[in-house]
Amino acid sequence: MLRDRHPDPDPGALALAALGWLLGEEPRADRFLALTGLDPDGLRAALGTRAVQAAVLDFLAAHEPDLVAAAQALGVSPMALVRAGEALA
């Protein structure tokens, strides 16, 4: 597997940052909630769980345009997001 030259950030912290980005656009946020079966209250209650954090990163990894856009916005590589999701799974 190819590795970036920069160390990866903490997977949980990266997932939470990615969630912030994900929720920044209502259609994307609605799609995430629909696919995960979460509602806003359930999401708030489970933010700190590995399962929800992994779901955020899996959601991004499943749609390359979102993955690339989130990585760019967060200043990491798309592979860093994928690896973080793997670490949380």
Stockholm file with secondary structure:
# STOCKHOLM 1.0

chainA/1-89         MLRDRHPDPDPGALALAALGWLLGEEPRADRFLALTGLDPDGLRAALGTRAVQAAVLDFLAAHEPDLVAAAQALGVSPMALVRAGEALA
#=GR chainA/1-89 SS CCCCSSCCCCHHHHHHHHHHHHTTSHHHHHHHHHHHTCCHHHHHHHTTSHHHHHHHHHHHHTSHHHHHHHHHHHTSCHHHHHHHHHHHC
#=GC SS_cons        CCCCSSCCCCHHHHHHHHHHHHTTSHHHHHHHHHHHTCCHHHHHHHTTSHHHHHHHHHHHHTSHHHHHHHHHHHTSCHHHHHHHHHHHC
//
